[in-house]
Amino acid sequence: MSALVDFIQQLYEPQPTAPCKDNGTICVSQRAAAAAVLSACTDGADAAMAVFVQGCSSTLEALDLFEQWFVEQQQQTLQATMLEQSLLERCEQGLQQQNCTLDKKAATTVQHALLRWARRRSAITCDSAQSLHNWLTDHNQEWVVTQGDSCWPVQLNDLSIRSDWVSPLCLWGMGDRRALTACDEPLAIIGSRAASDYGAHVARQLASCAVRDGHSVISGGALGIDAHAHWGAVDAAAADNAGPTLAVFAGGLRHIGPSSNMQLFKQMMHWRGALLSEMPPYCAPVARRFLMRNRIIAALASVVCVAQARIHSGALNTAHWAQELNRELYAVPGLITRPDHTGCHRLIDEQAARVLSTCESVEQLCHSAHQPNYSQFDAGSPTIKSTQADDELTAVQHDIITAIRSCQRAQCAATASHVLAALQRAQPHTVLTLPKLLAQLTELELRAVITNTAGCYSA
């Protein structure tokens, strides 16, 4: 057995029963840890790695065989040649499951892939069990899930229905990992970064309606339509049985952005949502990874809605993946005199997408309203705040939190007077006065629901 696999078996259980240990250490399954190392040896989707893992009895066996070869290959021993042959045999077994054979060309492709994997493996520091855990979880900040884990969204496996497609070996995440399986048929809302008021309204309203009905909302965490969809979900997150919102990133979660959305990401995690990536924490979000990220957004969703897209918008790439994966696709029409919705119009014109006729309800898009499924663990993830205090908030306190967020989205300092003004705009007949508001703000601050920095509140 390789030293790396020995570390994994020392650190982790085959199937964790809780998201973290009593000392706060994030729990990862052995297969997820193995999948994470193998995934880090690739640069995103890698068909050769997928075939190799498929040909092994388990992900742990795949890592053990690769790790033994890697150690011997570094020393240029004869054993490395023998182990390479074993690797090729596993790839052949994986190809046979796809009714393919390992011909000379395919064998050469695998051999080149092995050298790529070895170069990337050299950059992984894991000479002890603790260093492995620190690398894997970014110093106990992120969790990892893989196929077979209780929180793995099985719809991602649809990416394996064709031999030239690859589902992610694992997903890194922050927030509540149970958000991945809280809804059987999530809704993805995507669109341009340069969002019009109309597109922003549609995305926000649609997300709010979906979340209130218990559905999960998925997007890409970017500026524009993505952010408005996530904010719409966050706005409705305090409702009873509200669903979560999830963002899928092109790079590792150490590089989430843009920075202007950091408050949004905090709110998403606070309300049982999650931030996701198939890339290890340290990987930068280079251009090619955005296109590969889009396949995950489409695969996670049951329905994909393009709220606004120009003719060359990256959202159309996600729409293409949705078509290929046989997901329901909707597009929002706009003015024919403006270029904002030309991409949507093309989807509709080509009969690739149905016309979204309303954003005031999601009955047209989603299955029946339901209660989100958070039963995978008894406790939430260690990377989110407990929501017990939130469950005990009064209606007035929920309104105050909504008003604070309204100020934040408007890039207005959320002082007590500005919060009161936001409340009065939303509820002209409110009886809340400034002294009463200050008392409520103090109580919320004492309960750690909001923070106060020099008279400016954040929630």
C-alpha positions in Angstrom: 0.0 0.0 0.0 1.3 3.5 -0.8 2.0 6.0 2.0 -0.6 8.4 0.6 -3.4 5.8 0.8 -2.2 4.9 4.3 -2.6 8.5 5.3 -6.1 8.6 3.9 -7.1 5.5 5.9 -5.6 6.9 9.0 -7.5 10.2 8.6 -10.9 9.3 7.3 -13.7 6.8 7.6 -15.1 4.9 4.6 -18.5 6.7 5.1 -18.7 9.6 7.6 -21.8 9.9 9.7 -21.4 13.6 10.5 -20.0 16.6 8.6 -17.3 17.1 11.2 -15.7 15.5 14.2 -16.2 16.8 17.8 -13.0 18.8 17.5 -14.3 20.6 14.4 -12.2 18.7 11.9 -14.1 18.3 8.6 -15.0 14.8 7.8 -14.2 13.4 4.3 -14.9 9.9 3.1 -11.9 7.8 2.0 -13.2 7.6 -1.5 -13.7 11.3 -1.7 -10.1 11.9 -0.5 -8.8 9.6 -3.1 -10.9 11.1 -5.8 -9.7 14.6 -4.8 -6.0 13.6 -5.2 -6.7 12.0 -8.6 -8.8 15.0 -9.7 -6.0 17.4 -8.7 -3.6 15.4 -11.0 -5.8 16.4 -13.9 -6.6 19.8 -15.2 -10.4 19.5 -15.0 -12.3 17.0 -17.0 -10.0 14.2 -18.2 -11.4 11.3 -20.1 -8.3 9.2 -19.6 -8.5 9.5 -15.8 -12.2 8.7 -15.9 -11.5 5.5 -17.9 -8.7 4.5 -15.5 -10.9 5.0 -12.4 -13.7 3.1 -14.1 -11.4 0.1 -14.7 -10.4 -0.1 -11.0 -12.5 -1.8 -8.3 -12.6 1.5 -6.3 -11.2 5.0 -6.4 -9.0 4.1 -3.5 -7.5 1.3 -5.5 -7.0 3.6 -8.5 -5.1 6.1 -6.3 -3.0 3.3 -4.7 -1.9 2.0 -8.1 -1.2 5.4 -9.5 0.7 6.5 -6.4 2.9 3.4 -6.5 3.7 4.1 -10.1 4.4 7.7 -9.4 6.9 6.9 -6.6 8.7 4.4 -8.8 8.6 6.6 -11.8 10.3 9.4 -9.9 13.2 7.1 -9.2 13.2 5.7 -12.8 13.1 2.0 -11.6 12.2 -1.1 -13.5 9.2 -1.5 -11.3 7.7 1.7 -12.8 7.5 0.0 -16.2 5.6 -3.0 -14.7 3.2 -0.7 -12.8 2.6 1.3 -15.9 1.5 -1.9 -17.6 -0.9 -2.4 -14.7 -2.3 1.1 -15.2 -2.8 0.4 -18.9 -4.6 -2.8 -18.1 -7.0 -0.9 -15.8 -7.6 1.6 -18.6 -8.4 -1.3 -21.0 -10.9 -2.7 -18.5 -12.5 0.7 -18.2 -12.7 1.0 -22.0 -14.3 -2.4 -22.3 -17.1 -1.2 -20.1 -17.8 1.3 -22.8 -17.5 -1.3 -25.5 -14.2 0.1 -26.7 -10.6 -1.3 -26.9 -7.2 0.0 -25.9 -5.5 0.2 -29.3 -2.0 1.5 -29.8 -3.3 5.1 -30.2 -5.3 5.0 -27.0 -2.4 3.4 -25.1 -0.1 6.3 -26.3 -2.8 8.8 -25.1 -2.9 7.2 -21.7 1.0 7.2 -21.5 1.0 10.9 -22.2 -1.7 11.5 -19.7 0.3 9.6 -17.0 3.2 12.1 -17.5 0.7 15.0 -17.2 -0.7 13.6 -14.0 2.8 13.0 -12.6 3.7 16.6 -13.1 0.7 17.8 -11.3 1.0 15.2 -8.6 4.5 16.6 -7.8 2.9 19.9 -6.8 0.8 18.3 -4.1 2.3 18.4 -0.6 1.2 15.5 1.4 4.2 14.0 3.3 2.2 13.5 6.4 -1.5 12.9 7.3 -1.9 16.4 8.6 -0.4 18.0 5.5 -2.7 15.9 3.4 -5.7 17.1 5.3 -4.6 20.7 5.1 -4.2 20.5 1.4 -7.4 18.6 0.8 -9.6 20.9 2.9 -7.6 24.1 2.5 -6.8 24.1 6.2 -10.2 22.8 7.3 -12.1 25.3 5.3 -13.6 23.1 2.6 -15.3 19.7 2.3 -15.1 17.2 -0.5 -17.7 14.8 -1.8 -17.6 12.2 -4.5 -19.9 9.6 -6.1 -21.2 7.2 -3.5 -21.2 9.8 -0.7 -24.6 10.6 0.8 -24.5 14.2 -0.4 -23.4 13.4 -4.0 -25.9 14.8 -6.5 -26.6 11.7 -8.7 -27.7 13.9 -11.7 -24.0 14.7 -12.3 -23.6 11.1 -13.4 -25.5 12.0 -16.5 -22.2 13.5 -17.8 -20.9 10.0 -18.2 -23.6 8.8 -20.6 -21.2 9.5 -23.5 -17.6 8.4 -23.7 -16.4 11.8 -24.7 -18.0 13.5 -21.7 -16.6 13.4 -18.2 -18.4 13.9 -14.9 -16.3 15.4 -12.1 -14.4 12.9 -9.9 -15.3 15.0 -6.9 -16.5 18.5 -5.8 -14.9 20.8 -3.3 -17.4 22.9 -1.4 -18.0 25.5 1.3 -21.2 26.0 3.1 -23.7 23.2 3.8 -22.9 20.1 1.7 -26.5 18.9 2.2 -27.6 21.7 -0.3 -26.3 19.4 -3.1 -29.2 17.0 -2.5 -31.7 19.2 -0.8 -33.8 19.3 -4.1 -34.2 16.4 -6.6 -34.8 18.8 -9.5 -33.0 22.1 -9.1 -33.5 25.2 -11.2 -30.5 26.9 -12.9 -30.8 30.6 -13.7 -28.1 31.9 -16.0 -27.4 34.9 -18.2 -25.1 37.8 -19.1 -22.8 39.7 -16.7 -24.1 43.0 -18.1 -27.7 42.6 -16.8 -30.4 45.0 -17.7 -33.0 46.1 -15.1 -35.5 43.8 -16.8 -33.2 40.8 -16.8 -32.2 41.4 -13.2 -35.9 41.6 -12.2 -36.7 38.3 -13.9 -33.7 36.5 -12.4 -34.3 37.8 -8.9 -38.1 37.1 -8.9 -37.8 33.7 -10.4 -35.2 32.6 -7.9 -37.2 34.0 -5.0 -40.3 32.1 -6.1 -38.3 28.8 -6.6 -36.7 29.0 -3.2 -40.0 29.8 -1.4 -41.3 26.6 -2.9 -38.4 24.6 -1.5 -36.4 24.3 -4.8 -32.7 24.8 -5.1 -31.4 27.6 -7.3 -28.1 27.1 -9.1 -25.9 29.7 -11.0 -22.3 30.7 -11.5 -21.6 33.3 -8.8 -20.6 35.9 -11.4 -21.8 39.5 -11.8 -25.1 40.3 -13.5 -27.8 37.7 -13.9 -25.9 35.1 -11.7 -25.7 37.5 -8.8 -29.3 38.6 -9.1 -30.5 35.0 -9.1 -28.4 34.3 -6.0 -29.7 37.5 -4.3 -33.2 36.6 -5.1 -32.8 33.2 -3.5 -31.1 34.8 -0.4 -34.0 37.3 -0.1 -36.4 34.4 0.2 -34.2 32.2 2.4 -35.9 33.2 5.6 -39.2 31.7 4.5 -40.4 28.5 5.9 -39.0 25.4 4.1 -37.0 27.7 1.8 -34.5 26.0 -0.6 -30.8 26.8 -0.9 -28.9 28.5 -3.6 -25.6 27.1 -5.0 -22.8 28.7 -7.0 -20.4 26.7 -9.2 -17.0 28.3 -9.8 -14.5 27.8 -12.6 -11.5 27.9 -10.2 -10.7 26.7 -6.8 -12.7 28.1 -3.9 -9.6 30.0 -2.6 -10.2 32.2 -5.7 -13.9 32.8 -5.5 -15.0 36.2 -6.9 -15.6 38.8 -7.9 -14.8 40.6 -4.7 -18.0 42.7 -5.0 -20.0 39.5 -4.5 -18.2 38.4 -1.3 -21.1 39.5 0.9 -23.4 37.6 -1.3 -21.4 34.4 -0.9 -21.4 34.8 2.9 -25.2 35.2 2.8 -25.6 32.1 0.6 -23.6 30.0 3.0 -25.4 31.5 6.0 -28.7 30.4 4.6 -27.7 26.7 4.0 -26.4 27.3 0.5 -23.0 26.1 -1.0 -20.1 27.3 -3.1 -18.8 24.5 -5.4 -15.9 23.7 -7.7 -14.4 20.6 -9.3 -11.0 22.2 -9.0 -8.7 22.1 -6.0 -8.7 25.1 -3.7 -5.5 26.7 -5.2 -6.5 26.5 -8.9 -7.0 29.8 -10.7 -10.1 30.4 -12.7 -8.5 30.5 -16.2 -10.7 30.9 -19.3 -11.0 27.3 -20.4 -12.3 26.2 -17.0 -15.4 28.4 -17.3 -16.6 26.4 -20.2 -16.1 23.1 -18.3 -17.7 24.6 -15.3 -20.9 25.3 -17.4 -21.4 21.5 -17.9 -21.7 21.1 -14.1 -24.3 23.9 -13.8 -26.4 22.2 -16.5 -26.0 18.7 -15.1 -26.9 19.7 -11.6 -30.2 21.3 -12.8 -33.4 19.7 -14.0 -34.5 22.9 -15.6 -32.3 25.7 -17.0 -33.6 29.2 -17.6 -31.6 31.8 -19.6 -32.8 35.1 -18.1 -30.8 37.3 -20.5 -28.1 36.6 -23.0 -26.6 38.3 -26.0 -25.7 36.3 -29.1 -22.1 35.5 -27.9 -22.9 35.2 -24.2 -21.2 32.3 -22.3 -24.6 31.5 -20.9 -25.4 29.9 -24.3 -22.6 27.4 -23.7 -24.5 26.3 -20.6 -27.7 26.2 -22.6 -26.0 23.9 -25.1 -25.0 21.6 -22.3 -28.6 21.6 -21.1 -29.8 20.5 -24.5 -27.2 17.8 -24.7 -28.1 16.5 -21.3 -31.8 16.6 -22.1 -32.6 19.2 -19.5 -35.7 21.4 -19.9 -34.5 24.8 -21.3 -36.4 28.1 -21.1 -35.4 31.5 -22.4 -36.7 35.0 -21.5 -37.7 37.1 -24.5 -36.8 40.8 -24.7 -37.1 43.8 -26.9 -36.2 43.1 -30.5 -34.7 46.6 -30.8 -32.0 45.9 -28.2 -29.2 43.3 -28.3 -29.6 42.2 -24.6 -31.8 39.1 -25.4 -30.6 38.2 -28.9 -29.1 34.9 -27.5 -32.4 34.1 -25.9 -34.3 34.9 -29.2 -32.0 32.6 -31.1 -32.7 29.7 -28.7 -36.4 30.3 -29.0 -36.2 30.7 -32.8 -34.3 27.4 -33.2 -36.9 25.8 -30.9 -34.1 24.8 -28.5 -35.8 26.6 -25.6 -39.4 27.3 -24.6 -40.6 30.8 -23.9 -40.8 31.8 -20.2 -44.2 33.3 -19.9 -44.0 34.5 -16.2 -41.6 35.1 -13.4 -44.2 35.5 -10.7 -44.4 31.7 -10.1 -42.4 28.6 -11.0 -45.3 26.3 -11.6 -44.4 26.4 -15.3 -40.8 25.4 -14.6 -40.5 23.2 -11.5 -42.2 20.2 -9.8 -44.5 20.7 -6.9 -43.4 22.7 -3.9 -41.6 20.6 -1.3 -39.6 20.7 1.9 -35.8 20.7 1.3 -34.1 17.4 2.2 -31.5 18.1 4.8 -31.6 14.6 6.4 -28.2 13.4 5.3 -26.6 14.6 8.5 -28.1 15.5 11.9 -25.9 18.7 12.0 -24.9 21.3 9.5 -21.5 21.8 7.9 -18.9 23.4 10.1 -18.3 26.0 7.5 -21.7 27.7 8.1 -23.3 29.4 11.0 -26.0 27.6 12.9 -29.4 28.7 11.8 -31.1 27.9 15.1 -31.2 31.5 16.1 -32.6 32.4 12.7 -35.5 30.0 13.2 -36.4 32.0 16.4 -36.5 35.5 14.7 -39.7 37.5 14.7 -41.3 38.7 11.5 -40.1 42.2 12.2 -36.6 41.0 12.7 -36.7 39.2 9.3 -37.9 42.4 7.7 -35.0 44.3 9.3 -32.5 41.8 7.9 -34.1 42.1 4.5 -33.8 45.9 4.7 -30.1 45.7 5.6 -29.5 43.5 2.6 -31.4 45.9 0.4 -29.0 48.6 1.5 -26.0 46.4 0.8 -27.2 45.6 -2.7 -27.8 49.2 -3.4 -24.2 49.9 -2.2 -25.6 52.1 0.4 -24.2 52.1 4.0 -26.6 50.2 6.1 -26.9 52.7 8.9 -29.9 52.7 11.2 -31.5 55.6 9.3 -30.9 54.0 5.9 -32.3 50.7 7.2 -35.4 52.5 8.5 -35.8 54.2 5.1 -35.6 50.9 3.3 -38.2 49.4 5.7 -40.5 52.4 5.0 -40.1 52.0 1.3 -41.0 48.3 1.4 -43.7 48.7 4.0 -45.1 52.3 3.9 -47.4 51.6 6.9 -44.8 50.3 9.2 -45.0 51.5 12.8 -41.3 50.9 13.5 -39.6 54.1 14.7 -35.9 54.8 14.9 -35.6 54.0 18.7 -37.5 50.8 18.3 -35.4 49.8 15.3 -32.2 50.5 17.3 -33.4 48.2 20.0 -34.1 45.4 17.5 -30.7 46.0 15.9 -29.0 45.7 19.2 -30.8 42.4 20.0 -29.9 41.0 16.6 -26.3 42.0 17.1 -26.2 40.3 20.5 -27.5 37.1 19.0 -24.8 37.3 16.3 -27.3 37.5 13.5 -26.0 40.8 12.3 -22.7 42.7 12.8 -22.1 46.4 13.5 -19.0 48.1 12.2 -18.9 51.8 13.2 -22.7 52.1 12.9 -23.0 50.2 9.6 -24.8 46.9 9.8 -24.4 43.8 7.7 -26.4 40.6 7.6 
